[in-house]
């Protein structure tokens, strides 16, 4: 059985309309540079399998190196 691996593209070369088109076509979110941490976290959380989110529980997914 193949598993789906979520992908979040980080790029400096994308307009908002290009990102939306890419999401519709490929199903993968784009986060454009400069990276906005809340946007990155949202993209990760929205693309994690529900099981992975349940395993994390109330712990932060990202801690910014703290």
URJOTA-V76075 format. One record per pair of residues at least 24 apart in sequence whose C-alpha atoms are under 10 Angstrom apart, sorted by the first residue. I is the first residue (numbers start at 0). J is the second residue. If there is no record, write none. Layout:
i = {I & I}
j = {J & J}
//
This chain:
i = {3 & 3 & 4 & 4 & 4 & 5 & 5 & 5 & 5 & 5 & 5 & 6 & 6 & 6 & 6 & 7 & 7 & 7 & 7 & 8 & 8 & 9 & 9 & 9 & 10 & 36 & 36}
j = {47 & 48 & 46 & 47 & 48 & 42 & 43 & 45 & 46 & 47 & 48 & 42 & 43 & 46 & 47 & 39 & 42 & 43 & 46 & 39 & 42 & 33 & 34 & 39 & 34 & 61 & 63}
//
